[in-house]
Amino acid sequence: MEQCACVERELDKVLQKFLTYGQHCEQSLEELLHYVGQLRAELASAGGWPPLQVPCDSLPEDMGDPKLLSDRVPEGR
């Protein structure tokens, strides 16, 4: 019976660690979303690029390629 209690305590420790990690990840993601929102607002108010209206998961895979990005940069930038 003592072994069952010991396993149960260890299980509680592991579950608590996962819960804490999940809360930390959620908080970090919320902070990142807030920061990205601020950057988007700053870019929009600067009169540069128009605000992005496309969900990130639907962006083309070539968005990170500098050669392809040069075609999308407006003249004078």
N, C-alpha and C positions, 0 to 999 in steps of 0.2 A: 504494500500500500504506500509505503514511503517513496518508492520509485515512481509511482504514478503522480504523487504530489510534486516530486522533483521535476518530472517531465512537464507537468502543468505550469510550474513556475517558469521554466525555461521557455515554454511556448508563449506565456504572457509577456516575457521580456522581448521575444522576437516580434510578436504582434505590435507591441508598443513602439519598437524601433521602426517598423514599417509604417505605422500611423504617423510617427514624428517625421519620417522621411517624406511621406506623402504631403503632409502639411507644409513642410519646407519647400517642396517642389511647387506646390500650388501658389505659395506666397511669391516665390521667385518668378513664376510665370506671370502672375498679376503685375509685379513690378516691371517686368520686361514689356508687357502689353501697354502699361501706362507710359513708359519711356518711349516706345515706338509711336504712341499716339501724340506725345509731345513733339517728337521729331517731325511727324507728318504735318502737324499744325504749324510748326516753325517753317517748314519748307513751303507750305501753301501760303503763309502770310508773307514770305519773302518774294513771292511772285515768280518763283522758279517753276519747277515741274508741277503739273496739276496733281491734286491729291489722288492717291491710288485707290481705285474703286474695285479692283479685282482681288478675290481671295488669293492668298499666297500659294495655296496648293494648286491653283489653276494657272500659274505663271509658266511660260515656256521654260524648258530646261536650259536653254541657251542664254538666259538672262545674265549669268555670271561671266560669260565670255567677253573680255574687253573688246575684241575685234568686232563682235556683233553689237555691243553697246554703242560703239562709235557711230553706227548708223542711226541710232535713236537719239543722239544728243543734238539739241537744236543748235543752229548756227550761232556763233558768238559766245559759246560756253567753253 
